[in-house]
């Protein structure tokens, strides 16, 4: 189902307003967005899902996965990658 740009932008705005949503990325393919949420407990997360996310306009379906454990967490871009990119543009 094709989403109008106004609908996509409205969803992004909602995501910015939800404190539990820490990251929101638009994707290509079958899934429109992927969200990274952080909640203090499962009850809070469940409440967010049922009263906020699934109730939002233009949300047709929601799939969730919970992190069991992390194997690597290095946010950001390494400086050597940035330096290499800058040299290519120069």
C-alpha positions as semicolon CSV with decimal commas, in nm:
position;residue;x (nm);y (nm);z (nm)
1;X;0,000;0,000;0,000
2;X;0,149;0,333;-0,106
3;X;0,181;0,590;0,170
4;X;0,144;0,957;0,092
5;X;0,437;1,172;0,198
6;X;0,212;1,369;0,432
7;X;0,120;1,046;0,616
8;X;0,483;0,938;0,643
9;X;0,585;1,279;0,777
10;X;0,298;1,276;1,027
11;X;0,413;0,939;1,160
12;X;0,771;1,066;1,192
13;X;0,641;1,366;1,389
14;X;0,452;1,133;1,624
15;X;0,765;0,926;1,677
16;X;0,960;1,238;1,773
17;X;0,697;1,314;2,039
18;X;0,701;0,966;2,199
19;X;0,967;0,950;2,473
20;X;0,994;0,570;2,451
21;X;1,097;0,590;2,084
22;X;1,473;0,644;2,081
23;X;1,527;0,587;1,708
24;X;1,296;0,595;1,405
25;X;1,416;0,499;1,057
26;X;1,218;0,485;0,733
27;X;1,293;0,171;0,530
28;X;1,230;0,052;0,178
29;X;1,052;-0,274;0,111
30;X;0,760;-0,434;0,295
31;X;0,817;-0,245;0,621
32;X;0,783;0,134;0,627
33;X;0,957;0,209;0,958
34;X;1,171;0,047;1,224
35;X;1,161;0,192;1,574
36;X;1,401;0,140;1,862
37;X;1,213;0,182;2,189
38;X;1,337;0,181;2,546
39;X;1,091;0,122;2,831
40;X;1,153;0,074;3,203
41;X;0,949;-0,249;3,206
42;X;0,729;-0,471;2,990
43;X;0,409;-0,325;3,131
44;X;0,505;0,025;3,015
45;X;0,606;-0,108;2,674
46;X;0,278;-0,300;2,639
47;X;0,082;0,012;2,731
48;X;0,272;0,214;2,470
49;X;0,201;-0,049;2,205
50;X;-0,171;-0,075;2,273
51;X;-0,260;0,284;2,354
52;X;-0,014;0,480;2,139
53;X;0,155;0,296;1,855
54;X;-0,120;0,065;1,730
55;X;-0,377;0,342;1,783
56;X;-0,184;0,586;1,563
57;X;-0,335;0,687;1,231
58;X;-0,201;0,496;0,930
59;X;-0,044;0,217;1,138
60;X;-0,168;-0,101;0,972
61;X;0,039;-0,355;1,160
62;X;0,309;-0,374;1,424
63;X;0,572;-0,643;1,478
64;X;0,785;-0,641;1,791
65;X;1,107;-0,808;1,901
66;X;1,272;-0,781;2,239
67;X;1,649;-0,773;2,287
68;X;1,765;-1,081;2,477
69;X;2,128;-0,973;2,493
70;X;2,361;-0,744;2,307
71;X;2,668;-0,864;2,120
72;X;2,802;-0,522;2,014
73;X;2,702;-0,162;2,074
74;X;2,919;0,098;1,902
75;X;2,697;0,387;1,794
76;X;2,831;0,656;1,567
77;X;3,076;0,646;1,278
78;X;3,444;0,563;1,337
79;X;3,676;0,858;1,273
80;X;3,883;0,665;1,017
81;X;3,572;0,613;0,803
82;X;3,493;0,986;0,822
83;X;3,851;1,082;0,735
84;X;3,853;0,844;0,438
85;X;3,522;0,986;0,315
86;X;3,650;1,344;0,345
87;X;3,965;1,257;0,147
88;X;3,754;1,111;-0,135
89;X;3,551;1,434;-0,162
90;X;3,860;1,659;-0,152
